[in-house]
């Protein structure tokens, strides 16, 4: 009988008491706590076990060694001395306004004080109250501070008019960590993003950021070796139950749920919740990560900032840009990397400097992200987008380009007119996303010796080469394809090739001309 896999349990105590399966990551925690003094920050995408890790650290610093029987840390050198632990989950505070956030933080602090047997004053400023709690807790020993979802108030108010007030409350709150340095034994902060400049990190600079550290790259998520060790037998049973080849089944699972990489030299990892839900659902492939909640702020940022998502996906990114997410000057790369929609593919050295190439982690993220991206940019429901994709797939299978043209025009025309001013910058993103969702091979800005192809769709029995123009005749697009020799790499494919030129109008804000020419 296999141990149950709990995908919604965030406390280590309940995991152990409930006899749920725990993939042993305690070597990483020993590495953190075995230092005489440690101040750490680590960001990871949602549903990667951040809250569980905070709970594990809490039990270590409370000296609850009995919970770790059978785990690696149990037999490793550590004194298990109990410390006063201030464990704060910032998401529990109402952040609809700066006033509500301040009030919510005060309530959380009063609750933590009672847990420690400490009586706080009636101070109503959360920053002062946090400082008071640390100052009084130090009488019980060196203080341990664990903060989960530190960034939730900023994420939820990304474009709110009061975000500066929210930021100020958090800055006044978190600055106590630096001010109380001499009284602290250990600090661990975690969240989805690492904000910079307008955030707490402008002053809280005594934290070691291990988010992209090779030593901690697999602290969250499951490596392939861990999957084989802990879940291999279950996967074999599911493969047999579903009457599929075991090797092919494993490869498909990897394509769907593996692929997150948090350091260029580190192994890739699975999202633990997605894999757990997959196994709990009897090996049914589905999009579990998005079904547990899609952070709407990602798509809000991409749309509001007119960010070219595919430019980020296909072009190298400087390592400095990846370091943090700046609300005042948003870049797509750190936002999408930190939130898990893109991950590190590889690193190359250009002009003696490292540059990063990013990619989708896996099929689960790719298909769901692009559906949500199209839905968000076009302001259409996922159901409508899914229906259109199915229609386009049928048109592509039957090589019905007239239907493809009609559906694309209809899709763009349905976007509220007031929002279509952004289409000048975003229409290619929408078209690329739609094409990728078709399941066809698409190459955005394919680099040639003397130019770049806008898009190529390689169908089962046909090849389509696209060139997009803005307020220029579609014939110019067709002529460019021929003059630049964009079709040359595909001439030996044995498949018929169709050249398609598209003219997009700024005034009409839609496709106004579609020209096709079959290559002889």
C-alpha positions in Angstrom: 0.0 0.0 0.0 1.5 3.3 -1.1 1.6 6.4 1.1 -0.9 9.0 0.1 0.3 12.1 -1.8 -1.2 15.2 -0.4 -1.1 18.1 -2.8 -2.8 20.7 -0.6 -1.1 20.2 2.7 1.2 23.1 3.7 2.3 22.0 7.2 5.1 19.5 7.9 3.4 18.4 11.2 0.3 17.3 9.3 2.4 15.6 6.6 4.2 13.4 9.2 1.1 12.8 11.4 -1.0 11.9 8.4 1.6 9.5 7.1 1.7 11.3 3.8 4.6 10.7 1.5 7.4 13.3 1.8 10.2 13.5 -0.7 13.2 14.0 1.6 14.8 17.4 1.0 16.1 17.8 4.5 19.8 17.8 3.3 19.1 21.3 1.9 17.5 22.4 5.2 20.5 21.1 7.2 22.8 23.1 4.9 20.8 26.2 5.8 20.4 25.8 9.6 23.8 24.4 10.3 25.4 27.8 9.7 25.9 29.7 13.0 23.8 32.5 11.6 21.9 32.7 8.3 19.8 35.3 6.5 18.2 33.9 3.3 15.8 34.8 0.5 14.5 32.3 -2.0 11.8 32.8 -4.6 10.0 30.1 -6.5 6.9 29.8 -8.6 3.6 29.0 -6.8 2.7 25.5 -5.8 6.4 24.5 -5.4 6.2 23.8 -1.7 7.4 27.1 -0.3 4.9 27.1 2.6 5.9 23.5 3.5 9.5 24.5 3.6 8.8 27.3 6.0 6.9 24.8 8.2 9.9 22.4 8.1 12.2 25.2 9.2 9.9 26.1 12.0 9.9 22.6 13.3 13.7 22.4 13.1 14.2 25.6 15.1 11.6 24.5 17.6 13.6 21.4 18.2 11.0 19.0 17.1 13.4 16.3 16.2 10.8 13.5 16.5 9.1 14.7 13.3 12.2 13.9 11.3 12.7 10.3 12.2 13.7 8.4 9.1 14.8 11.5 7.2 18.4 12.4 6.4 18.7 15.3 8.7 17.8 13.2 11.7 21.3 11.6 11.7 23.2 14.6 10.6 25.2 16.8 13.1 22.8 19.4 14.6 22.0 20.4 18.2 18.2 20.7 17.8 18.2 23.6 20.2 14.8 25.3 20.4 14.6 29.0 19.5 11.8 31.6 19.7 10.3 31.4 16.2 8.4 34.2 14.6 6.6 32.5 11.7 4.6 35.0 9.5 2.4 34.3 6.5 1.9 37.7 4.9 -0.9 36.4 2.7 -3.2 36.2 5.7 -3.3 40.0 5.9 -5.9 41.9 4.0 -4.0 44.0 1.5 -6.9 45.8 -0.2 -5.4 49.1 1.2 -2.4 50.2 3.1 -4.5 50.7 6.2 -6.0 47.2 6.0 -2.5 45.7 5.4 -1.1 47.5 8.4 -4.1 46.4 10.5 -3.8 42.8 9.3 -0.1 42.7 10.1 -0.7 43.9 13.6 -3.2 41.1 14.2 -0.8 38.5 12.9 2.0 39.9 15.2 -0.3 39.8 18.2 -1.2 36.2 17.5 2.5 35.3 17.2 3.3 37.1 20.4 0.7 35.1 22.3 2.2 31.8 20.9 5.5 32.9 22.4 3.9 34.0 25.7 4.8 37.6 25.0 2.5 40.6 25.7 2.8 43.5 23.2 1.7 47.1 23.5 -1.3 48.5 21.8 0.8 50.1 19.1 -1.1 50.3 15.8 1.8 50.7 13.4 2.8 47.2 12.2 6.5 48.3 11.7 6.9 49.4 15.3 5.0 46.3 16.6 7.2 43.9 14.7 10.3 45.6 16.2 8.8 45.3 19.7 8.0 41.6 19.1 11.6 40.9 18.1 13.0 42.9 21.0 10.9 41.0 23.5 11.4 37.6 21.9 15.2 38.0 22.2 14.8 37.4 25.9 13.9 33.9 25.1 17.0 33.4 22.9 18.3 34.3 19.5 15.3 34.9 17.3 14.3 33.0 14.2 12.2 34.8 11.6 10.4 32.9 8.9 8.3 34.9 6.4 6.1 33.2 3.7 4.5 35.0 0.8 6.3 38.3 1.6 5.4 39.7 -1.8 1.6 39.0 -1.8 0.5 42.6 -1.1 2.7 43.9 -3.9 1.6 41.3 -6.4 -2.1 41.8 -5.7 -1.8 45.6 -6.1 0.6 45.7 -9.1 -1.3 48.5 -10.8 -3.3 49.8 -7.9 -3.1 53.6 -7.2 -2.1 52.9 -3.6 0.8 50.5 -4.4 3.3 53.1 -3.1 1.5 53.2 0.2 1.5 49.4 0.3 5.2 49.4 -0.5 5.9 51.8 2.3 4.0 49.7 4.9 6.1 46.7 3.9 9.4 48.6 3.9 8.7 49.9 7.4 7.8 46.4 8.4 10.7 44.4 6.9 13.3 47.0 7.9 13.1 45.6 11.4 15.0 42.5 10.2 18.1 44.5 9.4 17.7 46.7 12.4 17.5 43.6 14.7 20.5 41.8 13.2 22.4 41.2 16.4 19.4 39.5 18.0 18.7 37.1 15.2 19.8 33.5 14.7 18.2 32.9 11.3 16.0 34.6 8.7 14.2 32.9 5.8 12.0 34.9 3.4 10.2 33.4 0.5 7.7 34.4 -2.2 7.1 34.2 -5.9 9.0 37.3 -7.1 12.0 39.3 -6.1 11.0 42.9 -6.3 13.7 45.6 -6.6 14.0 49.3 -6.1 10.4 50.0 -5.1 10.5 47.1 -2.7 11.8 45.9 0.6 15.1 44.9 -1.0 16.2 48.5 -1.4 17.0 48.6 2.3 16.9 45.0 3.3 20.2 44.1 1.8 21.5 41.7 4.4 19.7 38.7 2.9 21.5 36.2 0.8 19.5 35.5 -2.3 19.8 31.8 -3.1 17.0 31.7 -5.7 19.4 30.9 -8.6 22.1 29.2 -6.5 23.2 25.9 -7.9 23.5 24.5 -4.4 19.8 25.0 -3.8 18.5 24.6 -7.4 16.7 21.3 -6.6 15.6 22.2 -3.1 12.0 22.6 -4.4 10.5 20.3 -7.0 11.4 16.7 -7.8 14.4 15.6 -9.9 14.1 12.6 -12.2 16.0 10.5 -9.8 13.7 11.4 -7.0 10.6 10.6 -9.2 12.0 7.2 -10.0 12.9 6.5 -6.3 9.6 7.6 -4.8 7.1 7.2 -7.6 8.6 4.7 -10.1 6.5 1.7 -9.0 3.3 3.8 -9.2 4.2 5.0 -12.6 4.8 1.5 -13.8 1.4 0.4 -12.4 -0.4 3.3 -14.2 1.4 2.5 -17.4 0.2 -1.1 -17.2 -3.3 0.0 -16.2 -3.5 2.3 -19.2 -2.0 -0.3 -21.4 0.9 1.8 -22.6 4.6 1.2 -22.9 6.4 2.0 -19.6 9.3 3.8 -21.3 7.0 5.9 -23.6 4.8 6.7 -20.6 7.7 8.0 -18.6 8.9 10.2 -21.5 5.4 11.7 -21.9 5.2 12.4 -18.1 8.6 14.2 -18.4 7.4 16.3 -21.3 4.3 17.3 -19.5 5.5 18.0 -15.9 9.4 18.1 -15.8 11.6 20.9 -17.1 11.9 23.6 -14.5 15.5 24.6 -14.1 16.7 27.2 -11.5 20.4 27.2 -12.4 21.9 26.5 -15.8 24.1 23.6 -14.5 21.4 22.1 -12.3 19.1 19.2 -13.1 15.5 20.0 -14.1 12.7 19.4 -11.7 9.0 18.5 -11.8 6.4 20.8 -10.2 5.5 18.7 -7.2 1.8 19.6 -7.1 1.3 18.8 -10.8 3.0 15.4 -10.6 1.1 14.6 -7.3 -2.2 15.4 -8.9 -1.4 13.5 -12.0 -0.7 10.4 -9.9 -3.7 10.9 -7.7 -5.9 11.2 -10.8 -4.8 7.8 -12.0 -2.3 9.0 -14.5 -4.6 11.3 -16.5 -2.7 14.0 -18.3 -4.2 17.4 -17.6 -3.3 21.0 -16.8 -3.1 20.9 -13.0 -0.9 23.9 -12.3 -3.3 26.4 -13.9 -6.4 24.6 -12.6 -5.2 25.4 -9.0 -5.3 29.1 -9.8 -3.7 31.3 -12.5 -2.0 34.5 -11.3 -3.9 37.1 -13.4 -1.3 39.7 -12.6 1.1 38.1 -15.1 -1.2 38.6 -18.0 -2.2 42.0 -16.7 1.5 43.1 -16.8 2.1 41.7 -20.3 -0.9 43.4 -21.7 -0.5 46.7 -19.8 3.1 47.1 -20.7 2.8 45.9 -24.3 5.5 43.4 -23.5 6.5 41.2 -26.5 6.4 37.8 -25.0 7.9 36.0 -28.0 10.8 38.4 -28.0 11.7 37.2 -24.5 11.1 33.6 -25.6 13.4 33.6 -28.6 16.1 36.1 -27.8 18.9 36.0 -25.2 18.6 37.9 -21.9 21.3 39.6 -19.9 22.0 38.0 -16.5 21.6 41.4 -14.8 18.0 41.7 -16.1 17.1 38.3 -14.6 18.2 39.3 -11.1 15.0 41.0 -10.0 11.6 42.3 -10.9 11.2 46.1 -11.0 7.7 47.4 -10.9 8.8 50.8 -12.1 10.5 49.5 -15.2 9.1 46.1 -16.0 10.9 43.5 -18.0 9.2 40.3 -19.2 12.2 38.0 -18.6 12.5 38.2 -14.8 8.7 38.3 -14.3 8.1 35.2 -16.5 11.2 33.3 -15.1 10.4 33.9 -11.4 6.7 33.0 -11.8 7.6 29.8 -13.6 6.1 30.4 -17.0 9.6 30.3 -18.5 12.7 28.6 -17.3 16.4 28.5 -18.0 17.2 26.6 -21.2 21.0 27.4 -21.5 23.6 30.0 -21.0 26.1 31.2 -23.6 29.0 33.7 -23.4 28.6 36.7 -25.7 31.2 39.4 -25.6 32.7 37.9 -22.5 29.3 38.2 -20.7 26.8 35.4 -19.9 23.4 35.6 -21.6 20.5 33.4 -20.8 18.1 31.7 -23.2 14.7 30.9 -21.8 12.0 28.3 -22.8 8.7 27.0 -21.6 9.4 24.4 -18.8 7.0 21.8 -20.2 3.8 21.1 -22.2 1.6 21.7 -19.2 2.9 25.3 -18.9 3.2 26.0 -22.6 -0.3 25.0 -23.7 -2.1 26.6 -20.7 0.0 29.8 -20.8 -0.7 30.4 -24.5 -4.4 29.9 -24.1 -4.5 32.3 -21.2 -2.3 34.8 -23.1 -4.6 34.7 -26.1 -7.7 34.9 -23.8 -6.2 37.8 -21.8 -5.0 39.9 -24.8 -8.2 39.4 -26.7 -10.4 39.6 -23.6 -12.2 36.5 -24.6 -13.1 33.5 -22.4 -11.0 30.4 -22.4 -14.0 28.4 -23.7 -14.3 30.7 -26.8 -10.5 30.6 -27.4 -10.5 26.8 -27.1 -13.4 26.5 -29.6 -11.6 28.7 -32.1 -8.4 26.7 -31.7 -10.3 23.5 -32.5 -11.8 25.2 -35.6 -8.4 26.3 -36.7 -6.9 22.8 -36.2 -9.6 21.4 -38.5 -8.8 24.1 -41.1 -5.1 23.3 -40.8 -5.6 19.6 -41.2 -7.7 20.2 -44.3 -5.3 22.9 -45.6 -8.3 25.3 -45.7 -6.4 28.6 -45.5 -9.6 30.6 -46.2 -11.0 29.4 -42.9 -7.8 30.2 -41.1 -8.0 33.7 -42.5 -11.7 34.1 -41.5 -11.2 32.8 -38.0 -8.2 35.0 -37.3 -10.0 38.1 -38.6 -13.0 37.2 -36.5 -10.9 36.6 -33.4 -9.2 40.0 -33.7 -12.4 41.8 -34.6 -14.1 40.5 -31.4 -11.6 42.4 -29.2 -13.2 45.4 -27.7 -12.4 48.4 -29.9 -11.2 50.5 -27.0 -8.5 48.0 -26.3 -7.4 47.4 -29.8 -5.0 50.4 -29.8 -2.5 47.9 -28.2 -3.0 45.6 -31.2 -0.3 47.6 -33.2 2.3 46.0 -30.9 0.5 42.8 -29.9 -1.2 41.4 -32.9 1.8 39.2 -33.9 1.9 37.9 -30.3 -1.7 36.8 -30.7 -1.2 35.2 -34.1 1.9 33.4 -32.9 0.1 32.2 -29.8 -2.8 30.9 -31.8 -0.6 29.1 -34.3 1.4 27.5 -31.5 -1.8 26.3 -29.9 -2.7 24.5 -33.1 0.0 21.9 -32.3 1.9 22.8 -35.5 5.6 23.6 -35.6 6.0 27.4 -35.6 9.2 29.4 -35.8 9.0 33.0 -34.7 11.5 35.2 -36.5 13.5 32.3 -38.0 17.0 33.6 -38.6 18.2 33.2 -42.2 21.5 34.3 -43.8 19.8 37.4 -45.2 16.7 37.9 -43.2 14.2 36.6 -40.7 11.0 34.7 -41.5 8.1 35.9 -39.4 6.5 32.4 -39.0 6.6 28.9 -40.5 3.9 26.3 -39.9 5.0 22.8 -40.8 1.8 20.8 -41.1 1.5 17.0 -41.6 1.5 17.3 -45.3 2.1 21.0 -46.0 4.4 23.9 -45.2 3.2 27.5 -44.8 5.6 30.5 -44.7 4.2 33.7 -43.3 5.4 37.3 -43.6 3.6 40.1 -41.7 3.4 43.7 -42.8 1.9 46.8 -41.2 0.1 49.1 -43.7 2.0 47.6 -46.7 0.6 45.6 -49.5 0.6 41.8 -48.9 2.4 41.4 -52.2 5.5 43.1 -50.7 5.4 40.4 -48.0 5.2 37.6 -50.7 8.0 39.2 -52.7 10.2 39.4 -49.6 9.8 35.7 -48.9 10.9 34.9 -52.4 13.7 37.5 -52.6 15.2 36.5 -49.3 14.9 32.8 -50.1 13.0 31.9 -46.9 11.6 28.8 -48.5 15.0 27.3 -49.4 15.5 25.3 -46.1 12.2 23.5 -46.8 12.5 22.7 -50.5 13.7 19.1 -49.8 10.8 18.3 -47.4 8.7 16.7 -50.1 5.8 18.8 -49.0 4.0 21.5 -51.0 4.9 25.0 -49.8 2.5 28.0 -49.7 3.7 31.6 -49.1 1.2 33.8 -47.2 1.6 37.6 -46.9 -0.6 39.4 -44.4 -1.1 43.1 -44.2 -2.3 44.5 -40.8 -3.9 47.9 -40.7 -3.3 50.4 -37.9 -6.4 52.2 -38.8 -8.7 49.2 -39.1 -6.8 47.3 -36.4 -7.2 44.0 -38.1 -6.0 42.0 -41.1 -7.0 43.9 -44.2 -5.2 41.8 -46.9 -4.3 38.1 -47.1 -2.4 36.9 -50.2 -1.3 33.4 -51.0 1.0 31.9 -53.5 1.9 28.3 -54.0 5.6 27.7 -54.6 6.2 25.9 -57.8 
